[in-house]
Amino acid sequence: MLMRLNVGLKWEVDGLEDLSKDNWYLVISNHKSWTDIVVLCVLLRNYIPMNKYFLKQQLAWVPFVGFACWALDMPFMKRYSRSYLLKHPELRGKDIETTRRSCEKFRLRPTTIVNFVEGSRSTEEKRVRTHSPYRNLLPPKAAGIAFTLSALGNQFDRVLNITLVYPDNNHSPFLDLLCGRMKKIVVRVETLPITAEMHGDYFNDKVFKRHFQLWLNNLWQQKDRLIDHLKKVYAAPHK
């Protein structure tokens, strides 16, 4: 409703051709803001099955939001930090097992699973803290999507590699959306085939793990360059 009320909002979208609600999709996307979730839901709802997001377990206790996500069959994940697992080694692998159980139920009907592979919203402070090699992105985490592909086997038809940019509202896109100040939303959708090389045992096969990380890192390098390009092309001219 906020987007519809903002009559000055412009969409610049490319890559929605040949999508179908009868297919299974794994969506990977950069993550800048809470706005990303709204944009993906609004943009893709008429093209592919309803988006399912892996959500942090803490969100289940947020009033209204947690119940709504549960009712919509969103999978909740309990993530453990490295330091916590060192103190509680018996919990190692529990978060991955949650992912497996969540994925199994999606075999029954066409589904879209969305994974923000950076694991958190990208900010300058986080990029510095993680020593990110990217100008616009956090380092991608490969384990989640590798395991999702493994858990669902050949169920997925395509990977949708989505790039989101808010060229005129880069600093506070969610606040600007709420206040009607969002000017432009730029989206690029790249459809990638799922090949045999994308299936394997990420946690026990070191060769597969290395190749999968290399594939994802190369994808992220291209995305970083694309974001730079889109910012330059679509940014409002200085007065």
C-alpha positions in Angstrom: 0.0 0.0 0.0 2.9 2.3 0.8 4.4 1.7 -2.6 1.1 2.4 -4.3 0.5 5.6 -2.4 4.0 6.8 -3.4 3.1 8.0 -6.9 6.7 9.2 -7.5 8.2 5.8 -7.0 9.8 4.3 -10.1 10.7 0.6 -10.7 13.6 -0.4 -13.0 13.3 -4.1 -13.3 14.9 -6.6 -15.7 14.9 -10.4 -15.9 11.3 -11.5 -15.0 10.8 -13.3 -18.3 10.1 -17.1 -18.4 9.3 -17.5 -14.7 6.5 -19.8 -13.6 4.4 -20.4 -10.5 4.7 -24.2 -11.3 8.4 -24.3 -10.6 10.6 -24.5 -7.6 13.1 -21.6 -7.1 16.0 -20.8 -4.9 16.4 -17.0 -4.6 19.7 -15.5 -3.5 19.9 -11.8 -3.0 22.1 -9.1 -1.6 20.6 -7.7 1.7 20.7 -3.9 2.3 17.5 -3.3 4.3 14.2 -4.6 5.6 12.9 -3.0 2.4 14.4 -6.0 0.5 11.8 -8.3 1.9 8.9 -6.0 0.9 10.3 -5.5 -2.6 10.8 -9.2 -3.3 7.3 -10.1 -2.1 5.6 -7.3 -4.1 7.7 -7.8 -7.2 7.7 -11.6 -7.5 4.2 -12.6 -6.2 2.7 -12.7 -9.7 5.6 -14.6 -11.3 6.7 -17.4 -8.9 5.4 -19.3 -5.9 5.1 -17.4 -2.6 8.5 -16.5 -1.1 9.6 -18.5 2.0 12.3 -16.9 4.1 14.6 -18.5 6.6 14.0 -16.4 9.7 16.0 -16.1 12.9 14.3 -17.9 15.8 14.0 -14.7 17.8 11.5 -13.3 15.3 9.0 -16.0 16.4 8.4 -14.1 19.6 7.8 -10.7 18.0 4.1 -9.8 18.5 2.0 -10.3 15.3 5.1 -10.7 13.1 6.0 -14.1 14.6 2.5 -15.5 14.4 2.1 -14.2 10.8 5.3 -15.8 9.7 4.4 -19.1 11.4 1.0 -19.0 9.7 2.6 -18.5 6.3 4.8 -21.5 7.0 8.1 -19.6 7.1 11.0 -21.8 8.4 12.6 -20.5 11.6 16.3 -21.2 12.2 18.2 -21.1 15.5 21.7 -20.0 14.7 24.7 -20.5 17.0 27.8 -18.4 17.0 31.3 -20.0 16.8 32.0 -19.0 20.4 28.8 -20.5 21.6 29.5 -23.8 19.8 32.9 -24.0 21.4 31.2 -23.9 24.8 28.4 -26.2 23.7 29.8 -28.6 21.1 26.8 -30.9 21.5 24.7 -28.4 19.6 27.0 -28.4 16.5 24.9 -29.3 13.5 21.6 -28.6 15.1 20.9 -25.5 13.1 21.6 -27.4 9.9 19.2 -30.2 11.0 16.6 -27.5 11.4 17.2 -26.4 7.8 16.8 -30.0 6.6 13.5 -30.5 8.3 12.2 -27.1 7.0 13.2 -28.0 3.4 11.6 -31.4 3.4 8.0 -30.1 3.7 8.6 -27.9 0.6 8.8 -31.0 -1.6 5.0 -31.2 -1.7 4.2 -28.1 -3.7 6.0 -25.5 -5.9 8.0 -23.3 -3.5 10.3 -20.3 -3.6 13.0 -20.3 -0.9 14.8 -17.0 -0.4 18.2 -16.9 1.2 20.1 -13.6 2.0 23.5 -15.3 1.8 25.3 -12.5 3.5 23.4 -13.5 6.7 22.8 -9.9 7.8 22.0 -6.5 6.4 25.1 -5.0 4.7 26.5 -1.8 6.4 29.8 0.0 6.2 30.6 -0.9 9.8 29.9 -4.6 9.2 32.0 -4.6 6.0 34.9 -3.2 7.9 34.5 -5.7 10.8 34.3 -8.7 8.5 37.2 -7.5 6.3 34.8 -7.7 3.3 36.6 -7.7 -0.1 33.5 -6.1 -1.6 32.5 -2.4 -1.8 28.8 -3.0 -1.4 28.4 -6.5 0.1 29.3 -8.6 3.0 31.1 -11.9 2.3 28.6 -14.6 1.3 27.9 -17.6 3.5 27.8 -20.7 1.3 26.7 -23.3 3.8 23.0 -22.5 3.9 22.3 -22.6 0.1 24.6 -25.6 -0.4 22.6 -27.5 2.2 19.3 -26.3 0.8 20.3 -27.5 -2.6 21.4 -30.8 -1.1 18.3 -31.3 1.1 15.8 -30.7 -1.8 17.9 -32.7 -4.3 16.8 -32.0 -7.8 13.5 -30.3 -6.7 14.7 -26.8 -7.6 14.3 -25.8 -11.3 16.4 -22.6 -11.2 18.4 -20.3 -9.0 17.3 -16.7 -9.2 20.3 -14.4 -8.5 18.6 -11.1 -7.6 20.4 -7.7 -7.2 18.6 -4.9 -5.3 19.7 -1.2 -5.4 18.1 1.9 -4.1 20.2 4.5 -5.9 18.6 7.6 -4.3 17.9 6.1 -0.9 20.9 4.1 -0.2 21.5 5.3 3.4 18.0 4.7 4.9 15.8 2.8 2.4 13.3 1.4 4.9 12.7 4.7 6.7 12.4 6.4 3.3 9.9 3.8 2.2 7.8 4.4 5.3 7.9 8.1 4.8 7.1 8.1 1.1 10.5 9.3 0.1 11.6 6.2 -1.9 12.3 7.4 -5.4 13.6 4.4 -7.3 13.9 0.7 -6.9 16.3 -1.1 -9.3 16.1 -4.9 -9.6 18.1 -7.2 -11.7 17.0 -10.9 -11.9 19.5 -13.4 -13.3 18.2 -16.9 -13.9 20.9 -19.6 -13.3 20.6 -23.3 -14.2 21.2 -25.8 -11.4 24.0 -28.1 -12.5 25.3 -31.4 -11.1 28.3 -29.5 -9.7 26.0 -27.6 -7.3 25.0 -30.8 -5.5 27.3 -32.4 -3.0 28.2 -32.9 0.7 29.3 -29.4 1.7 30.3 -30.4 5.3 32.3 -33.6 4.6 33.6 -33.2 1.0 36.4 -30.6 1.1 36.8 -30.5 -2.7 33.1 -29.8 -3.2 33.1 -27.2 -0.4 36.0 -25.3 -2.0 34.4 -25.4 -5.5 31.0 -24.2 -4.2 32.6 -21.4 -2.2 34.5 -20.3 -5.3 31.3 -20.3 -7.4 29.5 -18.2 -4.9 32.4 -15.8 -4.4 32.7 -15.3 -8.1 29.0 -14.6 -8.3 29.3 -12.0 -5.5 32.2 -10.3 -7.3 30.0 -9.8 -10.3 27.1 -8.6 -8.1 29.4 -6.0 -6.4 30.5 -4.6 -9.8 26.8 -4.6 -11.0 25.7 -2.6 -8.0 28.4 0.0 -8.6 27.2 0.2 -12.2 23.5 0.5 -11.3 24.2 3.2 -8.8 26.0 5.3 -11.4 23.4 4.7 -14.1 20.3 5.3 -12.0 21.4 7.9 -9.4 19.6 11.2 -9.6 21.7 13.9 -11.3 23.2 16.5 -8.9 21.7 19.9 -9.1 
